[in-house]
Amino acid sequence: MKIEKYINTECGLEKYNKLKLKTGIWSYFRLYWFLVVAVIRDRFLKI
């Protein structure tokens, strides 16, 4: 899956890359939570 297709902002991609490198259960939870919010924000709300 190309994440760049869903997250359009540079700051969003930087945050994604930082979160992706961390390990642990809470880090994975935070990564997926970030992905859900970022995709909704970048795709549907067009802020």
Buried (B, 14 or more C-beta within 10 A) or exposed (E): EEBEEBBBEEEBBEBBEEBEEEEEEEEEEEBEEBBEEBBEBBEEEEE
